[in-house]
Amino acid sequence: MRRSASDTIAIMNDRTEQPRRRTHTDADTDGEAENIRRDQAGYTADHVTSRPRKAYPLMAVDRRAEEQQLIELMIAYQKGDMDAFTGLYEALKRPLIRYLWTFVRNQTMAEDLLQETFLQLHRARQTYTPSRPVRPWIYAITRHVALMHLRTMRRRKEVLPDEDLPEIPVPPEMDQLADRATIQRLLGTLPRAAQEVLILHHLLGLSFEEVGQVLGIAQGTAKVRSHRALKKIREHLIEEGA
């Protein structure tokens, strides 16, 4: 079932009004994600009123202009404007779904985790520093949600059936190296750290500086990982072609 921003807002309000049952993921978050939740103490979700919805402009095509719009939406959201939340949701849901899918390889689960991502964003919104890029901050939250989910699955020894594990998407820049099936297979042989850099930079369009912010590494380290990953794929192609 596809969810919308209003569905997420309804759940935020529901969690405010009712005691929330703790989960394995909550326990992990308590110990390992203080950077995301340090402002959550005593936090109360904003309720949607019947006031007319504010119309926010469509996202700009230019990357800098788009980022500036995200910043403006985030600042408005910090001030309690839930229409700005809807604007953020609509602008980012598609790339975030693609990113989450690379962790779980399951569309339904990716959509569930997207909702959890925006719930975490709602709780952590006051930790965002105005004027700083929004995209890396939200991707870092998204990554944390995905990793906590995978940790919970490993603890419970849950696995997805094979038919729910399609191939890793191929970044456009890599299509020219070989046929799509071959690139997908070789991407699957790379360590997750290398896959993430390629996905974030080549597939989702983040700069190496933004990739570093998401992964908690230096910009230069992100560049090196990307270079080594592409070099490894080229070496495999040469060996298989020999």
C-alpha positions as CSV (number, residue, x, y, z in Angstrom):
1,M,0.0,0.0,0.0
2,R,1.4,3.4,-1.0
3,R,1.5,5.9,1.7
4,S,1.4,9.7,1.6
5,A,2.6,12.6,3.8
6,S,-0.8,12.8,5.4
7,D,-0.6,9.1,6.4
8,T,2.8,9.8,8.1
9,I,1.4,12.9,9.9
10,A,-1.6,10.9,11.1
11,I,0.8,8.3,12.7
12,M,2.9,11.1,14.3
13,N,-0.2,12.5,15.9
14,D,-1.4,9.0,16.9
15,R,1.9,8.3,18.6
16,T,1.7,11.5,20.5
17,E,-1.8,10.6,21.9
18,Q,-1.1,7.0,22.7
19,P,1.7,5.3,24.7
20,R,4.2,3.9,22.3
21,R,5.3,0.3,22.6
22,R,9.0,-0.1,22.5
23,T,10.6,-2.3,19.9
24,H,14.0,-3.9,19.2
25,T,14.8,-1.0,17.0
26,D,14.1,1.5,19.8
27,A,16.6,-0.3,22.0
28,D,19.2,0.0,19.3
29,T,18.4,3.6,18.7
30,D,18.7,4.4,22.4
31,G,22.3,3.2,22.4
32,E,23.6,4.2,19.0
33,A,21.8,7.2,17.5
34,E,22.1,10.0,20.1
35,N,23.0,12.3,17.3
36,I,19.5,11.8,15.7
37,R,17.4,11.8,18.9
38,R,19.2,14.1,21.4
39,D,16.4,16.6,21.2
40,Q,13.5,14.1,21.6
41,A,13.1,14.4,25.4
42,G,9.6,15.7,26.1
43,Y,8.9,16.1,22.4
44,T,5.3,16.5,21.3
45,A,4.2,16.1,17.6
46,D,2.4,18.9,15.9
47,H,-1.3,18.3,15.1
48,V,-2.7,19.1,11.7
49,T,-5.5,21.7,11.9
50,S,-8.2,22.5,9.4
51,R,-6.5,25.7,8.3
52,P,-6.0,26.1,4.5
53,R,-2.9,24.4,3.2
54,K,0.0,26.6,2.1
55,A,1.0,26.1,-1.5
56,Y,4.7,25.5,-1.9
57,P,6.3,25.7,-5.4
58,L,7.4,22.7,-7.3
59,M,11.1,21.7,-6.7
60,A,13.5,23.5,-9.0
61,V,15.4,21.6,-11.6
62,D,18.7,23.3,-10.8
63,R,20.5,21.4,-8.0
64,R,21.5,24.5,-6.0
65,A,18.0,26.0,-6.3
66,E,16.5,22.7,-5.3
67,E,18.7,22.5,-2.2
68,Q,17.7,26.1,-1.3
69,Q,14.1,25.2,-1.5
70,L,14.7,22.2,0.8
71,I,16.4,24.5,3.3
72,E,13.5,26.9,3.2
73,L,11.0,24.0,3.7
74,M,13.0,22.6,6.6
75,I,13.2,25.9,8.4
76,A,9.5,26.4,8.0
77,Y,8.9,22.9,9.2
78,Q,11.0,23.6,12.3
79,K,8.7,26.5,13.1
80,G,5.7,24.1,13.0
81,D,4.5,24.4,9.4
82,M,3.2,21.0,8.6
83,D,2.6,22.0,4.9
84,A,6.4,22.3,4.7
85,F,6.6,18.7,6.0
86,T,4.4,17.7,3.1
87,G,6.7,19.6,0.7
88,L,9.7,17.8,2.1
89,Y,8.0,14.4,1.9
90,E,6.9,14.9,-1.8
91,A,10.3,16.2,-2.8
92,L,12.3,13.4,-1.2
93,K,10.2,10.3,-1.1
94,R,11.2,8.9,-4.5
95,P,15.0,9.1,-4.1
96,L,14.7,7.9,-0.4
97,I,12.6,4.9,-1.5
98,R,15.3,4.0,-4.1
99,Y,18.0,4.3,-1.4
100,L,16.1,2.2,1.2
101,W,15.4,-0.4,-1.5
102,T,19.1,-1.0,-1.9
103,F,19.2,-2.1,1.7
104,V,16.1,-4.3,1.8
105,R,15.4,-5.1,-1.9
106,N,11.7,-5.2,-1.1
107,Q,9.3,-2.4,-2.2
108,T,6.8,-2.9,0.6
109,M,9.5,-2.9,3.3
110,A,11.2,0.2,1.7
111,E,7.9,2.1,1.9
112,D,7.5,1.1,5.5
113,L,11.0,2.3,6.3
114,L,10.3,5.5,4.4
115,Q,7.5,6.2,6.8
116,E,9.7,5.4,9.8
117,T,12.4,7.7,8.3
118,F,10.0,10.7,8.3
119,L,8.9,9.8,11.8
120,Q,12.5,10.0,12.9
121,L,13.0,13.2,11.0
122,H,10.0,14.6,12.8
123,R,11.4,13.8,16.2
124,A,14.9,15.1,15.3
125,R,13.9,18.2,13.3
126,Q,15.3,20.6,15.9
127,T,18.8,19.0,15.5
128,Y,18.9,20.3,11.9
129,T,21.1,23.5,11.6
130,P,19.5,26.0,9.3
131,S,21.4,27.0,6.2
132,R,23.2,23.6,6.1
133,P,22.3,21.2,3.2
134,V,19.2,19.3,4.0
135,R,19.7,16.3,1.7
136,P,22.8,14.7,3.5
137,W,21.1,15.2,6.9
138,I,18.0,13.4,5.8
139,Y,19.9,10.6,4.0
140,A,21.9,10.0,7.2
141,I,18.7,9.5,9.1
142,T,17.4,7.2,6.3
143,R,20.6,5.1,6.5
144,H,20.3,4.8,10.2
145,V,16.7,3.6,10.0
146,A,17.7,1.0,7.4
147,L,20.7,-0.3,9.3
148,M,18.6,-0.6,12.5
149,H,16.0,-2.6,10.6
150,L,18.6,-4.9,9.2
151,R,20.1,-5.4,12.6
152,T,16.7,-6.4,14.0
153,M,16.2,-8.8,11.1
154,R,19.5,-10.5,11.8
155,R,18.7,-10.7,15.5
156,R,15.4,-12.4,14.7
157,K,17.1,-14.4,11.9
158,E,14.5,-13.2,9.4
159,V,15.3,-13.3,5.7
160,L,13.5,-12.2,2.5
161,P,12.6,-15.0,0.0
162,D,14.8,-15.1,-3.0
163,E,12.1,-13.8,-5.3
164,D,12.0,-10.6,-3.3
165,L,15.7,-9.9,-3.9
166,P,16.1,-8.3,-7.4
167,E,19.4,-6.9,-8.6
168,I,21.1,-3.8,-7.4
169,P,20.1,-0.8,-9.7
170,V,22.9,0.1,-12.1
171,P,24.1,3.8,-11.9
172,P,23.8,5.4,-15.4
173,E,27.5,6.1,-15.7
174,M,28.3,2.4,-15.4
175,D,25.9,1.3,-18.3
176,Q,28.7,2.0,-20.8
177,L,31.1,-0.4,-19.2
178,A,29.2,-3.6,-20.0
179,D,25.7,-4.9,-20.4
180,R,23.3,-4.2,-17.5
181,A,23.1,-7.8,-16.2
182,T,26.9,-8.1,-16.0
183,I,27.2,-4.7,-14.1
184,Q,24.5,-5.8,-11.7
185,R,26.3,-9.0,-11.0
186,L,29.6,-7.3,-10.4
187,L,28.0,-4.6,-8.2
188,G,26.7,-7.4,-6.0
189,T,30.3,-8.7,-5.4
190,L,31.4,-5.3,-4.0
191,P,31.5,-4.7,-0.2
192,R,28.5,-2.7,1.0
193,A,30.7,0.3,1.7
194,A,31.7,0.5,-1.9
195,Q,28.1,-0.1,-3.2
196,E,26.8,2.7,-1.0
197,V,29.2,5.3,-2.4
198,L,28.4,4.3,-6.0
199,I,24.6,4.3,-5.3
200,L,24.7,7.7,-3.4
201,H,26.9,9.5,-5.9
202,H,26.3,7.9,-9.3
203,L,22.7,6.8,-8.9
204,L,21.2,9.3,-6.5
205,G,23.3,12.3,-7.6
206,L,24.8,13.3,-4.2
207,S,28.2,15.1,-4.4
208,F,31.2,13.4,-2.8
209,E,31.0,16.0,0.0
210,E,27.4,15.0,0.6
211,V,28.2,11.3,0.4
212,G,30.9,11.8,3.1
213,Q,28.3,13.6,5.3
214,V,25.8,10.7,4.9
215,L,28.4,8.0,5.6
216,G,30.4,9.9,8.2
217,I,33.6,9.8,6.2
218,A,35.8,12.5,4.6
219,Q,35.0,13.7,1.1
220,G,38.4,12.4,-0.1
221,T,37.6,8.9,1.3
222,A,34.3,8.9,-0.6
223,K,36.1,9.7,-3.8
224,V,38.7,7.0,-3.2
225,R,36.0,4.4,-2.5
226,S,34.2,5.3,-5.7
227,H,37.4,5.2,-7.7
228,R,38.5,1.8,-6.3
229,A,35.0,0.3,-6.8
230,L,34.9,1.3,-10.4
231,K,38.5,0.1,-10.9
232,K,37.5,-3.2,-9.4
233,I,34.6,-3.6,-11.8
234,R,36.7,-2.7,-14.8
235,E,39.3,-5.3,-13.7
236,H,36.7,-8.0,-13.4
237,L,35.4,-7.1,-16.9
238,I,38.9,-7.3,-18.3
239,E,39.5,-10.7,-16.7
240,E,36.2,-12.1,-17.9
241,G,36.8,-10.8,-21.4
242,A,40.2,-12.4,-21.6
